[in-house]
Amino acid sequence: MGTATQARSTARRAAAAGRMRDRAERRSPVRRPNSSRAGRRGSWAVHLAQLLLGLALLGLWQLAAVQQWFEPALAKSPGQAWEYLRSAWSSGEVPANLNSTMIAVLIAWVLAGAAGVVVGVALGLLPSLERVVAPYFDAANAMPRLALAPLFIVVFGITTTAKVALAVTLVFFIVCSSARAGVKSTDDEWLRLAAVMDAGKIQIFWRILLPVATPAIFSGLRLGLIYSLLGVVGSELISARDGLGQLIAVYSAQFRMEAVYAILILLAVVAVLLNQAMSLVEKYLLRWQAPARR
């Protein structure tokens, strides 16, 4: 009797659990679309807020120009900046210089990114070597790289190479630090478990260390792309034959501030597009990861 009673009790609990599971499965298809719709509504609300903020900033800029809140040479309106950008784009001045800047940006980013990933991963895997070179690494990273621009110009001349060299010094340390931190963030429990399972060093690297470090590496590459743009434009501001930074230097000397404002806005747009493009690539390549909680 006791055995039969226990069997009936177990059967009732199993049936109840099955009913609860069925109800949860029936409810789950209804909840997911609601959550996705809520996410889309939140995304549209963010985009609308961004648009309104941009329009408010343009309105404030126009008001400052009309009311002459600054010196007349500085108080240029958005319309004047747009007129310069339209005419300079039609004449080919802006596209040619934008092309020169972007070529140097991409070359510097690829070179510094590749070197930074290799060195950063190596330092993360070799803690003894990292302790030896860490003081020199930190000292070099603390140096104001813009001060090196005249040196690069003397060594390489007023060429694209000088612009690339300055940008490389900025991007390398960013990517290297991210890669090193990514490797060192690996959970020790995973490494101990791999050792217990007799995994080789190559297997541990490809199956554990590299997947863990990949998000940090991509984060460093995305930030490095923006700093590559900053480094190239900074070098062009000092001395260059072409590039958007050189246009800013020339028009600043001529007090044509509407042209300066237009080029600065163009650089900001380029930076946003680069960041968004890199984010899309990162999201696609790291689609195997669990989505980040917002």
Helices and strands as residue ranges (DSSP letters): H 2-66, H 78-91, H 93-125, H 127-142, G 145-148, H 149-156, H 160-184, H 188-196, H 201-204, I 205-209, H 210-238, H 244-253, H 257-285
